[in-house]
Structures are given as structure tokens and as C-alpha cells.
Amino acid sequence: MNPVDRLEKNMESFTKSEKRIASYIVEDPILVVQLTAEELAKEAGSSKTAFIRLCQKIGYQGYSEFRFSLSKFLVSHKTENEEELPIIQSLTSVYSDHIRQIAQTVTEKEHKAFCRLIGESNRIKIFGYNRTGMAAQQLRMRMAKIGYDCEYTTDLLLMKDIVNSLKENDLVIIFTIKGSSYYDDIVKQFKMNQATGVLITMNPSTPLSREVDLTINLPLVSRSTTHFLDDQAVFFVYIEILLAGLAELD
């Protein structure tokens, strides 16, 4: 029995706190596997202890085993419509559709403005946390290939130290899927130092977009299907688009 079915079958035996978590998971299982136990409990208005107890009640040793089982289920799960297509065709179609959407979510004006900011900056710092850390590293590596000296980090504490030393004409590039609040203090600090900020996100309604100088909105592939897909492919393709724009500056 998959994790979602286990939750639904045992719903009546849960405490009030456990029911809040279970309902949250059933309604949006894809989001759940993207969060830590602490983050999930907070989003569901409950506690980490209640969440772990819930996992144990339905036959798992704890959150890690439950999350692994849920991820495996989401990767393999298909809707009736998806069953009609071979898995290779189905998933490549989803990714190609979202990659094409970049041309609609990012305007030529935004793209050129981003390239100009990079070209005119003294120092460039690239931030990514958790799943977006790979995108931050990739951008730094690809930019180095065409002669841009920049630094990346995935450590939140180090990010705070870095932005304290930034000045006018320095640039901070932030990768974030949801536009999470853990960047709030970081953005406030580099704004105070008059540094420039660019947000690359998949959440067009994030409050962070109002605090930075430019927001690049990319299509979110992970919530477009019952498959548990990763958003890194979209980030990586946009990085190549950005590099092509930077090469034209020369």
C-alpha cells in the first residue's frame, strides 16, 4: 500500500494534530517531499514530533523512511491519461513543454537587463540553498568558462557574512524555487549596502520579488504532473540562455 493510501485509510485513528498533517500531505504530496520535517510541520500548523508519530503510526520508522517511500510512489505514479504514453515520451514531453515556456515567462527586456547587470558588476555572488545549490554551482562554473570571476555558496550563514561586505555595483544572484523567507535578511542586508540583487525563481508571487532589482520567473515543472519531477533541468537550460546573452556582450 502506498503512503497516501495508508494515510487515508488510517485518518480516523489520528489525533487532531496528526490529521492536520495527514490532510496536508494528501492534498499536496509533491510539495511534501520537497520539505524537511520541520518545514512540513510548520506549514501544516503542527509539530515535528506529531509528524514523526504519524509516520510511525502508519508503519514507518520515521520521517526519512516515509519521505523515501512517498518519493518513490510519486516517481512511479501515473494518471489515467499518462498511462496512454510510454514513460520516455511522457516525461520528455513535460520537460520540453516547460523549457519552451521560458520564452513566455522571461521577456527579452528582462534577459538583456540581467546580462547588462552582470557585465557592469564589480563582484558577483551566486546563492542557492538546498535543491537550488546545484544551479548556483552550475552558473558559477559556466560563467567562469567565458571569463567571469564570481563566487557561489549554498551555506546560509556564509551568505550573511558575504552580503555584509558588499557595496554599490556588486551583484547578488539568488536561485530559489519558492522564494523562501530564509533569504529575507540576506536581501535586506545587501540592499542596505546598495548592492544589486537578481532573483531567479519559479514563484512569481514571492514577496522577495518586490525587494530585488530584477526577477527572472521560470516555469515550475515539479507541480505540473503527478510524477515527482525535478526543476533543475529548467534552471540549467536558462543558465545556457543567460550565457549566450553574456557572450553577445563581448
N, C-alpha and C positions, 0 to 999 in steps of 0.2 A: 504494500500500500504506500502511495506517495505521501510526502509530508503535508500537502494541502488537504488531502482526503482524511488523514489522521486528525488534523485539527478540526475539521468539520464534524467528523464522527464523534469526537470527544468534547465538543463545545459545551454541552450541558453540565459536564463534570468540572469545569474550570471555575475558579474564583472570579470575582468581578474584575480584578486587575488582570488576571490571565486572559479573560475574554476580550478585553480591550486590545491586548497584544495579538491574540489569535485572529480577531476580526481585521486588524490592520494588515496582518500577513496575508490572509485570504484575499483581501481586496487588492493588494498590490505586491505580489510575491517577488517580482523582478526588482523593485526598489529595495526590498528587504535584504537581498543577498549583497547589495552594494553598501550596506551599513555595518558598523560594528555593533556589538551587543548593547553598548552604552547609548549609541546614537539611536538605535531602534527603540529601546525602552523610552528614551526621551520623546521621540516622535509619537509614540503610542500613548504617552501620558502615564507611563508606568515605571517600573524599576528593573534594573538588570537582574536582580535576584528573582523577581517574578518571572522574567523571561527564561532564565535558566531552569527554574522549577517547571515551567510549562514544557520546555523541551524534554525534560526527564519524564514528565507525565505521559508523553506520547511515545516513549520508548527510546529516546536518545540519551547519551551520556551527558550532553551539554550543548551549548550553542554551536561549537565548531562542527560537531558531527551533524547537527540539524542543518546548518548552513551548507555543508558539503552535499548532503542528501537533496536539499532544495535546489542547489545549483545544478546538480546532475539531472534532476527532474525537469528543470526549465530548459536545459540544453537539448534534451531529447523530446520534450513535449511539443505536439503539433495540434493545430486546429483542424477541423474537417477540410477546409479549403486548402491548407498547406499539404495535406495528405495526397492531393492530386498531383503534386510536383515532386520530382526527385529532390533529395536534400541538397545536392550540389546546385541545382538550378534555383531552388527556393532561396537559399541563403545568399548566393551571388547576386540574385535579383534584388534582394533587400538592400545589400550594401551598395550596389551600383546605383540604385534609385536615390539613396541618401547622398552619395557622393555627387551626383548630378545636381542635387538640391543646393549645394554650396553656392552655385551660381545665382540662386534666388535669395539666399539668406545673407550673402555678403555682396554689397554693391561694389562697383568699380571704384567709386569715390572713396569708400572705406578702405579698400585694398591699397590704393595708391597712397592714401594718407598714412596708413600703417608703414608702408615701405619708406616714406619720407621721414617719419619719426625715427625709424631705425637708422637710416642714413645720416641723420643730423645729430644723433645722440653721442655723448661722450662715453658713458658707461652703460652697458646693457646687462640687466639682471633678469633671469628667467626662473619663475617659480611654478612648481607643480607639487601637489600633495596626494599621497595615496595612489589612486589609479592614474592620475594625470602626471605623475612623476616621470613616466616613460616619455610622454610627449615633450616635457620640458627638456629632458636629456637629448631627445632627438633633434629638437630645434637648435640647441646649442651645438651639437655635432655637425649638423648640416650647414649652419651659418659659418662655422669655422672653416668649412671647405671652400667658401668663397671670400674668406679674408676678414670676417667679422669676429672681433675678440669679445667674448661675452662669458658670463658665469651663470651656472644653473644650480639650484638646490631644491631638495624635497623635504628639508627639515624646517618645521615651523619656527623653532627657536632661532635658528640661524637666519631665517628670513627677517625676523625682527631686528637682529643685530645688523644685517646688511642695510636695511632701509634707513637705519639711524644715521648712516654715513653718506647717504645720497644727497645730491644737490641739484640745482637747476640744470637742465639739459641732460640729466641722467634718465634712463628709461627702465621701467619695470614691466615685464610681460608676465601675466598670470594666466595659467591654464586651470580651469575649473569647470566641471560638468554642470553642477547645480548652482554655482555661485555661492558657495557656502560661507557662513558667517565667520569661520575661523580666519578669514582674510580681512575682517573689518579693521582691526587695529593696525595691520600692516599697511592697508590703503591710507588710513588716517595719517600715519607717520610719514609716508613718502610724499603725501600731499602737503603736509606741514613743511617739509623740506623743499617744496616746489619742484620735485621730480615729476616726470610724466608717467602715466600708467595706461596700459592697454590690457583689456580683459578678453580672453578667448574662452567662450562659454557655450553651453548648449541650453541655457536657460535665459531666454530673452527678457524675462520679468524679474531677474535678480536685482535687488536693491544696489548691489555693487556697481551695476552699470551706470548709475547716476553719480558715482563718486570718481570714476576714472575718466580719462580724456577721450578714450575710444573703446568701443566694444565691438568685437567680432563675434557674431552669432552663427553657430554652426548647427546643422541638423542633428537631432538626437536619434540614433539608431537603436539603442538598447530598449526603448519603450515602444517600438513600432511593431513588435511581433511577440508571440508567446515564447519564442526562443530567447534564451538569455545571451544576447549578443553584446560584444564589447565595442565601446565607442572609439577606441584608439585608432582604428583604421581611418575614421573621418578626420581626426586630428592630424594624422600623418600625411594624408593627402593635402590638407590645407597647408601644411608646412612646405610641401613641394610647390604649391601655388605661390606662397609667400617668397620662397627662394627665387622663383622665376621672376617675380616682380623686383626683387632686390638686384638681381643680375642686370636688369634693364636700367637701373640707376647708374651703372658704370658706363 
